């Protein structure tokens, strides 16, 4: 079978995305309510920081606007997993019912076909709020601007996104072997809330966990240091693009391994 190229998949994805958006737009009230809910959830996080820093000028050397920078960075980096990989939440239901078998007979990449069926458009509200928060904090910190800084931000945002996508892929793939896999996916996803904080505020034990076991520190903290602490960037920050790609590749292989072993018997 001839291997499909990038252009082929982009063309297919554009068609699938158009159909998915048409379906969602037919329920505009649901879309508007979901988007507004997403924005207010993020505003709540913004307000929580404001309340916290009214009582403390800084937390372990991190001021209000630096924490906001991390918050905005994390929101942007989490947008791809929200928009493009939301179907991972439905994977266990397809597997248990036996309906996942339908994805196994199409002559295209199985992972791409399954993930491309759903685009969570309300994640774009999160993206807009994240960009606004990041720009606001950037200006307040007086960080300046250059093409090189913008390039660094883009590269490390992609890196951070790959880490979270990898964590969700691996957690979702557990449904191929574990019946109550929802709790694993939910458990892993909840850790993203800690990504908005610098790991230096946690104890050494949690610093180790958030760096090497559940690497959420690579979602915002380590990547952001290239902008916030350019004179003291740790080795792990420079390694994060390689680690992000490696994590994503491993999670993809695990997901595909489970999918290709799927028997289609359901529960």
Phi, psi and omega in degrees: 000134181290132181289133180282141182267177181299319181299320179299313182291325177295320179294317178296316182296321179300320179290317179295318180298318180299317179293320180294318180293322177299318179297316181291323181291344177286347175239068188295324181298317179297320179296314182295315181297317180296318180294315178298319178299319178297317180295316181293328176298318179288326177296323179300321177295320178299314181293323180299322177293319181298317179295317181299315184277358170288335181258337181230124180294331178203161178236109179051041177089001179252123181270179186303312185286332175291320176295321176297323177301313178299320181296311179297319179299316181294321179297317179294315183292336179274349182299315180302319180292329178289315185277316192261340185236024182293338181292347175302331180292337180265352186304314184298325180291320176295321182292314184289328180278342183094354183288345180296340183301333182296334180282346186275352187252003179268143183278043176224167182304128185296317180297314179299314183299315182292312184292327185286347182292338184233130172236113182277091188295336181292344175296340178293332175294320176296319179299313180298317180294320180296317178297316179300317180294317181296315180296318179300311180294321179302313181294317181295328180279349180062044186283346184077184182205141174207163179298323179296319178296318178298318179297319178298315180300316181297313181299315184282337172293317177299316177304311181298320179298318181298325179295312181292321177299319180297317179298317181290319178302313182295318180294318180294323182293344179298341181293343178287345182232336185241129185290315181268053186287344180303321183293329177290314179297317179295318180299312181295318182295323181295337179294339182297338179295335179277349183292339182282356182250148173290136185291347179292346179275352180263166178291161179306325180297313181287330175299318178295315180298313184286350178258318190247334182259309175238083196288053180288345177296342179273359179277330180215312190299298183298314179299323184290339183296336179293339178257315185280327181228060186296340181269356181217056181274120181287163181300324182298330177295313180291334178277345187301323176299319178293318180294320179300314178296320180294316178299316182296317181298317179295319180293323177296316180296320178295315180300312182292324178300314179294318182295319181286341176270357183297133184264341178082015182277339180072193182254000000 
